[in-house]
Amino acid sequence: MRHTLLLATAALLCTALPAFAADLMIDEPAPMMSSSYDWSGAYVGAFGGYSAGTVDWTGEFYSGPTLLGTETGSFDIDGWLVGGTIGANMQTGNFVFGVEGDIAWTNIAGEGDAIDPLDLTPSIPSTAIDYLGTLRVRAGVAADSVLIYATGGLAMAGGDISITNLDGAGDDRTESFAATGWTGGFGAELALADNVSLKAEYLYSALNTDDVNFGSAAPATDVIINGDLGTHTVKVGLNYGF
């Protein structure tokens, strides 16, 4: 009886174990979680940063239509900026394409060397940039919640150009200017939540000012100043998507 029971148990195990093993072999592992963050959509943001660069300026002195002479110079500028951003992205696979615009209010400024250092009251040029804006395209690669991108487009700026003692008699003059040009750079963005991301960005901007007429300063009837601005800007910001 005991042998019969053992044989029956062995037969049952021999029948059940292969089926159990087969079940183990065909069970598939749980699927891995795929990258799910989507960078597509519109967004707004705010940022702050620092900018430094150079102003290369040219002054032309006219008597009527006749050019009496020119002066040239160069000086450094730097300062802080704070502003806002608006943009939109489209994601295809791991690639992200978009357009972005921003505007910043700045205290970027600088002062040049004396135009005539031997004069007891020399003329000194200076520049203060009040705003700096860009309109750019972006193209990058996303790895889930991290986006690395390059960017480039148009840049614009505005502010004041000043010259102290322009006429040699203590006449300080300030005129407004506008500048346009191009910008390019790169950045990285990290998604902190479904609709919030942290951004760090570098931009180089090259701008040309319009001609600024400071009026007469004897013997010149017109003193015209223009310049080339080159700025390196680093900024950090937060974007909110919707």
Secondary structure, DSSP 8 states (H G I E B T S, - for coil): -HHHHHHHHHHHHHHHHHHHHHHHHH--------------EEEEEEEEEEEEEEEEEEEEEEETTEEEEEEEEEEEEEEEEEEEEEEEEEEETTEEEEEEEEEEEEEEEEE---SSTTSSS--EEEEEEEEEEEEEEEEEEEETTEEEEEEEEEEEEEEEEEEETTTSSS--EEEEEEEEEEEEEEEEEEEEETTEEEEEEEEEEEEEE--EE---BTTBSEEEEEEEEEEEEEEEEEEEE-
